[in-house]
Amino acid sequence: MKLSRVWAVLCGMVLLVTFAVASSVAAQPQPQPTLPQSDLVIQTAKGPQRFRVELADNDQSRSRGMMFRTTMAPEAGMLFDFKQEQMASFWMRNTLIPLDMLFIKADGTILNIHQRAIPRDETGINSAGPVRAVLEVNGGTASRLGIKAGDKVEHAIFGNAPWK
């Protein structure tokens, strides 16, 4: 009789530990799945700079953005499309890698750039005026490639992509 009670207690403990571990794993924040990808080119004084970008074009994908991702390829990025020009404000809550943010007008012109946004910083990062989109790339990319305000971004959302 004592053995069966010990066995029952042990089984109960195993179930509790299993439930606790499963709940903990389920509660861990996960990055959003990879979004649809497309090509993007930035025309700079150093020549064209090519990227493969994910397109965040709805409220859910824009609000999740780059959160919880730990890496991004050097030639990758995420393009946030607001569908029309508006003021834009971003923060780095739950973003684990430093980013450059390029604020882009509806005609594809870069309005302003915020370089090397600090991971997990909740300070607002704002556009200098209304923008159609924001491109996030690895921190330091704008400086490394010579990308500046006034450069042109070519992508289908701006209607100026020379390729299909």
HELIX and SHEET records of a PDB file:
HELIX    1   1 LYS A    2  ALA A   27  1                                  26    
HELIX    2   2 ASP A   59  ARG A   64  1                                   6    
HELIX    3   3 THR A  141  LEU A  145  1                                   5    
HELIX    4   4 ALA A  156  PHE A  158  5                                   3    
SHEET    1   A 7 ILE A 110  ALA A 117  0                                        
SHEET    2   A 7 LEU A  99  ILE A 104 -1                                        
SHEET    3   A 7 VAL A 131  ASN A 138 -1                                        
SHEET    4   A 7 ALA A  76  GLN A  86 -1                                        
SHEET    5   A 7 GLY A  47  ALA A  56  1                                        
SHEET    6   A 7 GLN A  37  THR A  44 -1                                        
SHEET    7   A 7 LYS A 152  GLU A 154 -1                                        
SHEET    1   B 2 SER A  89  PHE A  90  0                                        
SHEET    2   B 2 ILE A 125  ASN A 126 -1                                        
END                                                                             
